[in-house]
Amino acid sequence: MAEDVVGRADEAANYLKALGHEGRLMILCHLIDGEKSVTELESLLASRQAAVSQQLARLRFEGLVKARRDGKVIYYSLSDPKTARMIGLLGELFCGED
């Protein structure tokens, strides 16, 4: 396993950097329950639209979320099962009962 990680350490580090921001992590936590609009995410995060959009742009760039437009509304969802597994694991480790 260590040899496999060595070859992809840069990719893994970039993935973890994308998760390493509280705002982005919270967006991913909300998206694990299904797609949400930017407006829904603003409300759930109690954050301004500009801040949410900035973090969503980074998550899209990293390939962690995908967007779907329906008229004027853009919906976001997790783009791969790996991210859902990671968010689930983080939930178990940090949000479960001790």
C-alpha positions in Angstrom: 0.0 0.0 0.0 2.8 2.5 0.8 4.2 2.1 -2.7 0.8 2.9 -4.1 0.5 6.0 -2.0 4.0 7.2 -3.0 3.0 7.3 -6.6 -0.2 9.2 -5.9 0.8 11.3 -2.9 0.4 14.6 -4.7 -3.2 13.6 -5.8 -4.0 12.5 -2.3 -2.6 15.7 -0.8 -4.7 17.9 -3.2 -7.8 15.9 -2.3 -7.2 16.4 1.4 -6.5 20.1 0.9 -9.9 20.4 -0.8 -11.5 18.8 2.3 -9.3 20.8 4.7 -11.4 24.0 4.6 -14.3 24.2 7.1 -16.7 25.8 4.6 -16.0 23.2 1.8 -16.3 20.4 4.3 -19.7 21.6 5.5 -20.9 21.9 1.9 -19.9 18.3 1.3 -21.6 17.2 4.5 -24.8 18.8 3.4 -24.6 17.3 -0.1 -24.2 13.7 1.3 -28.0 13.8 1.8 -28.6 14.7 -1.9 -28.4 17.6 -4.3 -28.9 21.2 -3.0 -29.3 24.5 -4.7 -26.9 27.4 -3.9 -29.7 29.1 -2.1 -30.3 26.0 0.1 -26.6 25.8 0.9 -26.5 29.5 1.8 -29.3 28.9 4.3 -27.9 25.7 5.7 -24.5 27.3 6.2 -25.7 30.8 7.2 -23.3 32.2 4.7 -23.3 34.7 1.9 -23.9 33.6 -1.6 -20.5 34.9 -2.7 -18.7 32.8 -0.1 -20.7 29.6 -0.9 -20.1 30.1 -4.6 -16.4 30.5 -4.1 -16.2 27.3 -2.2 -18.4 25.4 -4.7 -16.1 26.6 -7.5 -13.1 25.1 -5.7 -15.0 21.8 -5.1 -16.0 21.7 -8.8 -12.4 22.4 -9.9 -11.2 19.5 -7.7 -13.9 17.2 -9.1 -15.7 16.6 -5.8 -19.0 18.1 -6.8 -21.0 18.5 -10.0 -23.6 21.1 -11.0 -26.9 20.8 -12.8 -28.9 23.8 -14.0 -32.6 23.9 -13.9 -33.7 27.3 -15.4 -32.0 29.9 -13.2 -31.3 27.5 -10.4 -28.1 25.6 -10.1 -28.1 22.4 -8.1 -24.9 20.7 -6.7 -24.3 17.1 -5.8 -21.4 14.9 -4.9 -19.6 13.7 -8.0 -18.1 10.5 -6.9 -18.6 7.7 -4.4 -15.1 8.2 -3.0 -16.1 11.6 -1.6 -19.3 10.2 -0.1 -17.3 7.5 1.6 -14.8 10.0 3.0 -17.5 12.3 4.4 -19.3 9.3 5.9 -16.0 8.2 7.6 -15.4 11.7 8.9 -18.9 11.7 10.3 -18.3 8.4 12.1 -14.9 9.7 13.5 -16.0 13.2 14.6 -19.8 13.2 14.9 -20.5 9.8 16.4 -20.9 9.1 20.1 -17.6 8.6 22.0 
